[in-house]
Amino acid sequence: MAKIRLLLLSGGTEAGQNVLAMLAGRRADVTLVATASVAHEPALFDCDAVHLVPPPSDHEASERVLVDLMERERIDLVIPCSDEDVLCCAGLRERHPALAPRLLCGAFAVATILVDKWASHEFCVEHGLPYAASIVEASADEQATFIAAYGLPAIAKPRHSSSPTDTMLVHTPAQLATMLARDDYLAQEFLGDREAVRDYLRALDEEGVPLFHHVRGLTRSMHAIIAPDGSVAALFNTRRVRQLRRSNWIAIDDDPAAIDVGTRSAHAFAAAGWRGPLDIECLADTRGELRIHQISGRFIGGSMDRWLLGQDEVGAAVAAFAGTPLAFDGKPAVTALEAFESRVGRAADPADVAALTRDRVWRRAA
């Protein structure tokens, strides 16, 4: 049987590296091609071929290159690994419907909702999904009403970025006003242990500011794979406690409340036209009820956590879209495990980087 040919967009990102890791033991069945806008990311050269392409923010050039690569590389399935890639694939799907079965994404209109936290909030409110209370471009009176209803602290974050380094914990009305005055920012109610945060803030006043912060407690993740026919092909639920950058404690989440949120969310987005991965990130509010604080339409950093527990998101997606089951070769833990994050240095071979930079394409020697 011929190998399935996968194209990994932005293969050097964290999501791309997770997909690579999840496919590591199954490469006998897979030819893996990646794109990147930089040539020196070491993980790229774990692929069979790499193409140097314009940055995904250049939508017109990205779509043109993607169509060309799908043809030249005879790609069976394109896997987007950044929000910009999701938009590119969804736009291509809309303009060229014949390519839809080979693109791991859904309708463009839904993609724009998934990459915009305010649009995600509005979608969830409309469909009765428990998204965290949010405000954007709010007047002073609206901010005061929000504080009266949900209190402080609150979380301020960009609408169109998934980087945690851009997310701020605000604990005074002045801080909230400052962050909402920034371009493209919104605020969400704080989900988690508020008293623990207040204790932490008091300690900052008394003891100083640690170089590394983390105030989230137990997080809940639901990851669905929506098949091309709109059915939910798989739903994976996990719970996680993160300890700064040192370790993650992760476990399969069989809580009916989590399963309900994941299932209802998957069906709502499927009905709206989404296909492929759907990641739903939740935390408990002050009443202990799960509320969504972020949704995305691609594989994310937590995908590898779930793989370690035997939950095969990539295999489920490939089977649903390409009709090719990939043998699962993981060794799932029986119960919760603590997964330590590696900080081992790694560098690409300068000869490989030079070849990719010069030729715009690199291929593994036979």
WOKAKA-V52202 format. One line per field, one symbol per residue. phi: phi as a letter, one per 20 degrees, with the letter a starting at -180 (. if undefined). psi: psi as a letter, one per 30 degrees, with the letter a starting at -180 (. if undefined). burial: 1 if it has 16 or more other C-alpha atoms within 10 Angstrom, else 0. A space follows every 10 residues. Layout:
BEGIN
phi=???
psi=???
burial=???
END
This chain:
BEGIN
phi=.fffddddfl fefffffffg ffegecffdc dddcdbeced fgfgeeeebc decffffeff ffffffgffg ffelfebddf dcfffgffff ffgfecgfeg fdceacffff gfffecffff gfffffdmee eggccbleff ffffffffec mcfcddbffd cdfffeeced ccgfffffff fffmdcccgf dpefffffff fffffedodf fccadfdfdc cccddefgen fefabdcccb cddldebcec bfddfgffff ffffffffff ffoecnfbdc dcbeefenef cfdacbdbfc gfgfgfgfen deffffffff edmcfdgedf cfffcgcdde eedffbcffg ffffffffem bccfff
psi=kkkkjkjjkh ffleeeeeee effeggfffk kjklllflfg jefegflfkk kkllkffiee eeeeeeeeee eeghkekkjk gleeeeeeee eeeefifffe fgkilakeee efefgjeeee eeeeeeggki kkkllkhkle eeeeeeeeef akllkklkeh kgkfffkkjk gleeeeeeef fkkgllklkk kajeeeeeee eeeeeefajl fklkgkbklk kkjljjlfgf ljflkkklkk kkjbgelkkk lkjgkeeeee eeeeeeeeee efgklakjkj kllkafggkk kkfkklhlka efeeeeefgg jieeeeeeee efgjkkkkgl ikkealljjk kkhkkkklke eeeeeeeefg kkkkk.
burial=0001111111 1111111111 0110010011 1111111111 1111111111 1111110010 0110010011 0000111111 1111111111 1110000011 1111111101 1111111101 1111000011 1111111000 0010011001 1111111111 1100001111 1010111011 0001111111 1111001000 0000000000 0000011011 1111111101 0111111111 1100000111 1110000110 1110111111 0011111111 1111100001 1111111111 0111111111 1111111101 1100010001 0000011000 0000000000 0110011001 110000
END
